[in-house]
């Protein structure tokens, strides 16, 4: 790491816009979502990243780097136990669909998160670098 404090190591989200999909990235060329409204926006994205213009699609998907998408989901609830409940009990993310959950938000100003995605050693056929890349760069969104 270079000189400076931890505040210099964090970067705002950025997006690449592709066919109605906002692909979240650390080096995208856009500061805001491509879409104006979708079921997942209010729960997963801070206001600063929402599309300000009235132009653009009403609906669309979210894709991009899987660790960032998972971190956004983690911020939608207050802790590890809630994250587990959101994903496994509430089934908020099933297939390519995000369903709003009713848990308290974990989004707090100036709070950061580090998320690492590991391959599943018990699922050598389905959990590969290629499958993770296909999720991140696939033709469709991670969820709508």
C-alpha positions as CSV (number, residue, x, y, z in Angstrom):
1,X,0.0,0.0,0.0
2,X,1.1,3.5,-0.7
3,X,1.5,6.4,1.7
4,X,-1.6,7.8,3.4
5,X,-4.2,6.4,5.7
6,X,-6.9,3.8,5.2
7,X,-9.2,6.5,3.9
8,X,-7.0,6.7,0.8
9,X,-7.4,3.0,0.1
10,X,-11.1,3.0,-0.5
11,X,-12.8,4.0,-3.8
12,X,-16.3,4.8,-4.7
13,X,-18.4,2.4,-6.7
14,X,-18.4,2.8,-10.5
15,X,-20.5,1.1,-13.2
16,X,-20.2,0.0,-16.8
17,X,-23.5,0.2,-18.6
18,X,-24.3,-2.7,-21.0
19,X,-27.8,-3.3,-22.5
20,X,-29.8,-2.1,-19.5
21,X,-27.4,-3.8,-17.0
22,X,-25.3,-1.8,-14.6
23,X,-22.1,-3.7,-14.0
24,X,-20.6,-2.6,-10.7
25,X,-16.9,-2.3,-10.8
26,X,-14.0,-0.4,-9.1
27,X,-12.9,1.0,-12.5
28,X,-16.2,1.6,-14.4
29,X,-16.7,4.7,-16.5
30,X,-20.1,5.8,-14.9
31,X,-20.8,7.1,-11.4
32,X,-24.6,6.2,-11.5
33,X,-26.8,3.3,-12.4
34,X,-28.0,2.9,-16.0
35,X,-31.6,2.3,-14.7
36,X,-33.9,4.6,-12.8
37,X,-35.9,2.1,-10.9
38,X,-35.8,-1.6,-10.2
39,X,-36.8,-3.7,-7.1
40,X,-33.2,-4.0,-5.9
41,X,-32.1,-0.4,-6.1
42,X,-33.5,1.1,-2.8
43,X,-32.3,-1.8,-0.7
44,X,-28.8,-2.3,-2.2
45,X,-27.5,1.0,-3.4
46,X,-26.9,4.3,-1.5
47,X,-28.7,7.3,-3.0
48,X,-25.4,8.7,-4.3
49,X,-25.3,6.0,-7.0
50,X,-28.9,6.2,-8.2
51,X,-29.6,7.7,-11.6
52,X,-30.4,11.4,-11.3
53,X,-31.7,11.9,-14.8
54,X,-35.3,11.1,-15.7
55,X,-33.9,9.7,-19.0
56,X,-33.0,6.0,-19.1
57,X,-34.7,2.7,-18.6
58,X,-37.2,2.2,-15.8
59,X,-36.0,-1.4,-15.2
60,X,-32.7,-3.2,-15.5
61,X,-30.3,-5.5,-13.8
62,X,-27.2,-5.4,-11.7
63,X,-24.1,-7.3,-12.6
64,X,-20.4,-7.0,-12.2
65,X,-17.7,-8.0,-9.8
66,X,-19.2,-10.7,-7.5
67,X,-17.4,-9.5,-4.3
68,X,-18.8,-6.0,-4.7
69,X,-22.4,-7.4,-5.3
70,X,-22.1,-9.6,-2.2
71,X,-20.8,-6.6,-0.2
72,X,-23.8,-4.6,-1.3
73,X,-26.1,-7.4,-0.1
74,X,-24.1,-7.5,3.2
75,X,-24.7,-3.8,3.7
76,X,-28.5,-4.4,3.3
77,X,-28.6,-6.0,6.7
78,X,-27.0,-5.5,10.1
79,X,-24.6,-8.5,10.6
80,X,-23.5,-12.0,9.7
81,X,-26.6,-13.7,11.2
82,X,-28.9,-11.3,9.3
83,X,-26.9,-11.9,6.1
84,X,-27.3,-15.7,6.5
85,X,-31.1,-15.2,7.1
86,X,-31.5,-12.8,4.2
87,X,-29.8,-15.2,1.8
88,X,-30.9,-18.6,3.1
89,X,-34.2,-18.1,5.0
90,X,-35.7,-15.1,3.3
91,X,-34.5,-16.2,-0.1
92,X,-33.8,-12.6,-1.1
93,X,-31.5,-13.7,-3.9
94,X,-32.9,-16.6,-5.9
95,X,-31.7,-17.3,-9.5
96,X,-31.5,-13.8,-11.1
97,X,-34.1,-12.2,-8.9
98,X,-33.7,-10.0,-5.9
99,X,-36.7,-10.0,-3.5
100,X,-36.8,-7.2,-0.9
101,X,-36.3,-8.4,2.6
102,X,-37.7,-6.7,5.7
103,X,-34.5,-6.7,7.9
104,X,-32.9,-3.5,9.2
105,X,-30.3,-1.9,6.9
106,X,-26.6,-2.2,7.9
107,X,-25.6,0.8,5.8
108,X,-23.8,3.3,8.0
109,X,-21.9,6.4,6.8
110,X,-18.1,5.8,6.3
111,X,-18.4,2.1,7.0
112,X,-16.3,-0.2,4.8
113,X,-16.3,-3.9,4.0
114,X,-13.8,-6.3,2.5
115,X,-15.4,-9.2,0.7
116,X,-13.4,-12.1,-0.8
117,X,-15.0,-14.9,-2.9
118,X,-13.5,-18.3,-2.6
119,X,-14.1,-21.4,-4.7
120,X,-16.0,-24.3,-3.1
121,X,-13.6,-27.3,-2.7
122,X,-16.6,-29.6,-2.4
123,X,-18.1,-28.4,-5.7
124,X,-15.2,-28.7,-8.2
125,X,-17.5,-28.9,-11.2
126,X,-19.7,-25.9,-10.4
127,X,-17.3,-23.7,-8.5
128,X,-14.5,-22.7,-10.8
129,X,-12.8,-19.5,-11.9
130,X,-14.7,-19.9,-15.2
131,X,-18.1,-20.1,-13.5
132,X,-17.4,-17.0,-11.3
133,X,-16.2,-15.1,-14.4
134,X,-19.4,-16.2,-16.3
135,X,-21.5,-14.8,-13.4
136,X,-19.6,-11.5,-13.5
137,X,-19.3,-11.1,-17.2
138,X,-22.3,-13.1,-18.5
139,X,-24.9,-11.9,-20.9
140,X,-27.5,-11.3,-18.2
141,X,-27.5,-9.6,-14.9
142,X,-26.7,-11.2,-11.5
143,X,-30.2,-10.2,-10.6
144,X,-33.0,-8.0,-11.8
